Amino acid sequence: MKTNPSRVSHPKRRAFTLVELLVVIAIIGVLVALLLPAVQAAREAARRMQCKNNLKQMGLACLNYQDAQNHFPSGGWNFYWSPDPDRGHGPDQPGSWIYNVLEYIEQPNLRALGAGMNHTSPDYYQAQIKLCQTPLSAFTCPSRRGARLTVGRWTQIRTGFGTNGPLVGASREGLAKSDYAASSGDTICTGDFMMDNNRTTYAALEDYEWLNTSYCQATGNVKNDVKAGIARCQTGAMYFRSTVKMAQITDGTSNTYLAGEKWVEVAGYDGVANSNDPGFSWGDNQSMYTGYESDNHRRAWGPVLAKPKPPAQQEIDAERFQPRQDGTGLPILNPEPLFGSAHPGGFHVVFCDGSVHNISYEVNFRTHRALANRFDGDLVDLESL
C-alpha cells in the first residue's frame, strides 16, 4: 500500500531557548577573550620585526655613508638650524644625521629640495617646509604612531648666520618626526649648548675637532672639570658636527651603539605644540631633519655627572638616563635624554657594525653607558644581556 506523502508525520523543529542562546554567546565571548591576547601578541611581534628591520636599514645606510665619506654621518648643528642642500656632508652641514643619509636610503630627491636656490627666497622656504613635512616610514615605529605628521613646538628654518625664516610645526599641519635617535654617548650637553647665546658662532673651543681628539679620550671620562669643556665631550658615534671614523670606535663597532629607539611621552604621540600642555616633550617637538638636539639624539648616564658624588647619589642620577617603555607623566626631570620604545620589555638598538639587538629596560646603567661610549675601554658581552 502506498503511503500518502501528505500524511507522513515529521518531528517538530525545536527552537533555541533564550538560555541556550546566551550560553552560546558566552562561549564565543570566552573564546574571543582567549584568542585576543594571542592575536595582539602576534601583531606586536610583527611590529617589532618591522621596527628591527627599520634599524637594520639605518645601520646599512650609515655604513654605506661611512664607506663613501670616510666617517659616520654628522649630527648637524643645533635645533635653530635647518638642513642646507648646498653644504654637502660633514661638519658644515647643519642638518641631522637622518638628513645626511637620505641619499643612502633611496631618497636623493628629498635631500636635494631647495638645492641651488636663493636661501632667502619664498621658493626656498617652501622647499624647506616640504622637507620638514615629509615623513618616512623607515623612521617611524609601527607600534607607536606610523608615518604621519604630528604637531611640534617649532622647527626654525634658518638659512645662514643671522637669517631667520618661518617656524614650521606649531600648526595643525605638523612635522615629520623620527622614533629613532643617534647615540651621542654619555655626554652631559646636547646641541643647544654647543652654540653661543646668539646662535651665530661656536661657543667654547673654536676648533670643534677637539670633540674627536685625545683631549676627550684622555680626560672626558675621569675628571669633573666642566669649565675646561669636558662636559661637552661627545663620546658616541654621531653628534654635534661629528666626523667619527671607524678607527675612532676603539671599543669595537660590535660593542658600540649607533642609533636606537627613543622614549616618547604616550600623551604626546599626536604632538603637542604648547610646552605647558600634558604630553609635551622637548625631545619630540622638532623635525627629524633638524640638527643635533634631543629629538634626534639620545644619551646614557655619564661619570661626569657622578663625580665626586657618592655611589648612592650616582645611582639616583643614573635613573634619569635609564631606558624605559613609553609612559605618561614620567616622574623625573628632563626625560629627553632617554632611549626607550613603545615595546614591552626592551628597545632596539643598531650597533656600529650594523647588527641590531634588543636591550632590556633593566640593563645595568653602567653597562648601558659602556655601550653608548665608543672609547671607554669597558667591553660588554652582549650574550649576557
C-alpha positions in Angstrom: 0.0 0.0 0.0 1.3 3.4 -0.9 1.8 5.9 1.7 0.3 9.3 1.3 3.2 11.7 1.5 0.9 14.3 2.9 0.1 12.1 5.8 3.8 11.4 6.8 4.5 12.9 10.2 7.7 15.0 10.8 9.2 15.7 14.2 8.6 19.2 15.3 11.6 21.5 15.0 12.7 22.8 18.4 13.9 26.5 18.5 16.8 27.6 20.7 15.7 28.9 24.1 17.0 32.2 25.4 19.2 30.4 27.9 20.8 28.3 25.2 21.4 31.4 23.1 23.0 33.2 26.0 25.3 30.2 26.7 26.5 30.1 23.1 27.2 33.8 23.1 29.1 33.5 26.4 31.2 30.6 25.0 32.0 32.7 21.9 32.9 35.6 24.2 35.3 33.4 26.2 36.9 32.1 23.1 37.4 35.6 21.7 38.8 36.7 25.1 41.3 33.8 25.0 42.3 34.4 21.4 42.6 38.2 21.5 45.8 38.3 23.6 47.4 35.8 21.2 46.3 38.0 18.2 47.6 41.1 19.8 50.9 39.4 20.7 51.3 38.2 17.1 50.6 41.8 15.8 53.2 43.2 18.3 55.7 40.6 17.2 55.2 41.7 13.6 55.5 45.3 14.6 58.7 44.5 16.5 60.1 42.8 13.5 59.4 45.8 11.3 60.9 48.1 13.8 64.0 46.0 14.0 64.2 46.0 10.2 64.0 49.8 10.2 67.1 50.0 12.4 68.8 47.4 10.2 68.3 49.6 7.2 69.5 52.6 9.1 72.7 50.8 10.1 73.3 49.8 6.5 72.7 53.3 5.3 75.2 54.7 7.9 77.8 52.1 6.9 77.4 52.9 3.2 77.7 56.6 4.1 80.9 55.8 6.1 82.4 54.0 3.1 81.7 56.9 0.9 82.6 59.8 3.2 85.2 58.0 5.4 83.2 58.9 8.6 79.8 58.2 10.1 77.0 60.7 9.4 77.4 64.1 11.2 74.7 65.0 13.7 74.4 68.5 12.3 74.2 71.8 14.3 71.6 72.6 16.9 67.8 72.9 16.8 67.9 76.5 15.4 69.3 75.2 12.1 67.5 73.7 9.1 69.3 71.5 6.6 71.2 73.1 3.7 71.3 71.1 0.4 74.2 73.2 -0.8 76.5 72.5 2.2 77.3 68.8 1.3 78.2 66.4 4.1 80.3 66.5 7.2 80.6 69.2 9.9 79.5 72.1 7.6 76.1 70.5 7.1 73.5 71.9 9.6 71.0 69.1 9.0 70.6 66.0 11.1 72.2 62.6 10.7 68.9 61.5 9.2 69.1 64.2 6.6 72.7 63.2 5.8 71.8 59.5 5.0 68.8 60.3 2.7 70.9 59.6 -0.4 71.7 56.2 1.1 68.0 55.2 1.7 66.9 56.0 -1.9 65.7 59.5 -1.0 68.1 61.7 -3.0 65.3 64.0 -4.3 64.2 64.7 -0.8 67.7 65.7 0.2 68.0 67.9 -2.9 64.9 70.0 -2.1 65.9 73.7 -2.4 69.3 73.0 -3.9 70.8 75.9 -5.9 68.0 78.3 -4.8 68.4 81.7 -3.2 68.2 81.0 0.5 66.1 84.0 1.3 63.6 83.3 -1.5 60.0 82.2 -0.9 60.6 79.1 -3.1 63.5 78.1 -0.8 61.3 78.4 2.3 58.6 76.3 0.6 61.2 73.6 -0.3 62.3 73.5 3.3 58.8 73.3 4.6 58.1 70.4 2.2 61.2 68.6 3.6 60.2 69.2 7.2 56.7 67.9 6.4 57.7 64.7 4.6 57.5 61.7 7.0 59.3 58.4 6.2 58.0 55.1 7.3 61.6 53.9 7.8 62.0 56.3 10.7 58.7 55.5 12.5 57.9 52.6 14.8 54.7 50.8 13.8 53.9 50.2 17.5 53.9 53.9 18.2 52.3 56.2 15.6 53.3 55.4 12.0 54.5 57.7 9.3 52.4 60.8 9.7 52.7 64.5 10.6 52.4 65.4 14.3 52.4 68.9 15.8 55.6 70.3 17.3 56.8 73.3 19.2 58.9 74.6 16.3 61.4 73.9 13.6 63.3 77.0 12.7 64.1 77.5 9.0 67.5 79.3 9.4 69.2 79.8 6.1 72.5 81.3 7.2 74.1 83.2 10.0 71.7 86.0 11.1 69.0 85.0 8.6 65.7 83.5 10.1 62.9 82.0 8.1 59.5 80.9 9.2 58.7 78.5 12.1 57.2 75.2 11.0 55.3 72.8 13.1 53.3 74.8 15.6 50.3 74.4 13.4 47.8 71.7 12.5 49.9 70.5 9.6 52.6 69.3 11.9 56.1 67.9 11.3 57.8 64.7 10.2 59.4 63.2 13.3 61.6 60.3 14.0 61.1 57.5 16.5 64.8 56.7 16.4 67.8 58.7 17.7 71.5 58.5 17.2 73.7 57.8 20.2 75.8 60.8 21.5 77.4 58.7 24.2 77.5 59.7 27.8 77.9 63.5 27.3 76.0 66.0 29.5 75.3 68.5 26.8 73.1 68.4 23.8 73.4 70.6 20.7 71.8 73.8 22.1 74.7 74.1 24.4 77.2 74.0 21.6 76.3 77.4 20.2 76.6 80.8 21.9 73.6 82.8 23.1 73.2 84.5 19.7 73.2 81.1 17.9 75.6 82.5 15.4 79.1 81.3 16.4 80.5 78.3 18.1 81.0 78.5 21.8 83.8 77.2 24.0 86.7 75.9 22.0 86.5 77.3 18.5 88.1 74.2 16.9 85.2 71.8 17.2 87.6 69.0 16.2 88.6 68.7 19.9 85.4 66.7 20.2 87.1 63.9 18.3 90.6 64.2 19.7 92.6 62.6 22.5 91.6 65.6 24.8 88.2 63.9 25.4 89.6 60.4 25.4 92.2 61.3 27.9 90.2 63.3 30.4 86.5 63.3 29.4 85.6 60.2 31.5 87.7 60.6 34.6 87.6 64.2 35.6 84.8 66.6 36.5 86.4 69.7 35.0 83.3 71.2 33.4 84.9 74.6 32.9 87.5 73.0 30.7 84.8 71.8 28.4 84.8 68.2 29.4 81.1 68.3 29.9 80.8 68.9 26.1 82.9 65.9 25.2 80.9 63.7 22.8 81.6 60.0 23.3 79.1 58.5 21.0 79.1 57.7 17.3 77.1 60.7 15.9 76.8 64.1 17.5 77.3 67.8 17.0 79.3 68.4 13.8 80.8 64.9 14.2 83.1 63.1 11.8 83.7 59.9 13.7 85.8 57.4 11.7 85.8 53.6 12.2 89.3 53.8 13.8 87.9 56.1 16.5 85.5 53.5 17.7 88.2 51.8 19.8 85.8 49.7 21.8 84.8 48.0 18.6 81.9 48.5 16.2 80.1 45.4 17.6 80.3 46.9 21.1 79.1 50.5 20.5 75.6 51.9 20.0 75.0 53.7 16.7 71.3 54.5 16.9 68.3 53.3 18.8 64.6 53.8 19.7 63.8 56.9 21.7 61.5 57.3 24.7 58.3 59.4 23.9 55.5 60.5 26.2 52.4 58.5 25.3 50.2 61.6 25.7 52.4 63.3 23.1 52.1 60.7 20.3 49.9 63.1 18.3 52.2 66.0 19.0 51.9 68.9 21.5 52.6 72.5 20.5 52.3 74.2 23.9 55.2 73.4 26.3 52.7 73.8 29.2 50.3 71.1 28.0 50.4 67.4 29.1 52.4 65.2 26.9 54.8 67.9 25.7 58.5 66.9 25.4 61.5 68.9 24.2 62.7 65.6 22.8 59.8 65.2 20.4 58.9 68.7 19.1 61.2 69.1 16.1 61.5 67.8 12.6 63.7 64.8 12.2 65.8 66.7 9.7 66.7 69.4 12.2 70.3 69.5 13.5 71.7 68.0 16.7 69.2 68.0 19.5 67.4 65.6 21.8 64.7 65.0 19.1 67.3 63.1 17.0 69.9 62.2 19.6 69.8 60.4 23.0 72.4 59.8 25.7 73.4 57.4 28.5 74.4 58.2 32.1 77.9 59.6 32.3 80.6 59.7 35.0 80.9 63.5 34.7 77.5 63.7 36.3 78.6 61.4 39.1 82.0 62.6 40.4 82.6 63.4 43.1 79.2 62.2 44.3 78.9 59.0 46.5 77.7 55.8 44.8 74.2 56.1 46.2 73.8 59.5 44.6 75.3 58.2 41.4 72.6 55.6 41.2 69.9 58.3 41.7 71.4 60.3 38.9 71.7 57.3 36.7 67.9 56.7 37.0 67.4 59.9 34.9 69.1 58.1 32.0 67.6 54.6 32.4 65.9 53.5 29.2 62.2 52.7 29.6 58.9 52.0 27.9 56.9 54.9 26.7 54.7 56.3 29.5 52.8 59.2 30.8 53.8 61.7 33.5 57.3 60.3 33.9 58.3 61.3 37.5 61.8 62.5 36.6 63.1 65.8 35.4 64.1 66.3 31.8 63.3 62.8 30.3 64.6 64.0 26.9 68.0 62.1 27.0 66.3 58.7 27.4 66.3 55.8 25.0 63.2 53.6 25.1 60.3 52.5 22.9 56.6 51.6 22.7 57.5 47.9 23.1 57.3 46.0 26.4 60.5 44.6 27.8 63.1 46.5 25.9 64.2 48.7 23.0 66.0 48.0 19.8 69.5 49.4 19.0 71.6 49.2 15.9 75.3 48.9 16.6 78.1 50.4 14.6 78.7 47.1 12.8 75.1 47.1 11.6 73.8 44.4 13.9 70.5 45.0 15.8 70.0 44.0 19.4 67.2 44.3 21.9 68.3 45.9 25.1 66.3 45.3 28.3 64.9 48.2 30.2 66.5 46.6 33.2 70.0 46.9 31.8 72.6 48.0 34.3 73.2 51.7 34.0 77.0 51.2 33.8 76.5 48.6 31.0 74.2 51.0 29.2 76.8 53.7 29.5 79.6 51.5 28.3 77.7 50.5 25.2 77.0 54.2 24.4 80.6 55.3 24.8 82.9 54.4 21.9 86.2 54.5 23.7 85.9 54.0 27.4 87.5 50.5 27.3 84.6 48.8 29.0 83.7 45.9 26.8 80.3 44.2 27.2 79.3 40.6 26.4 76.1 41.1 24.6 75.1 37.5 25.0 74.9 38.1 28.8 72.3 40.9 28.4 
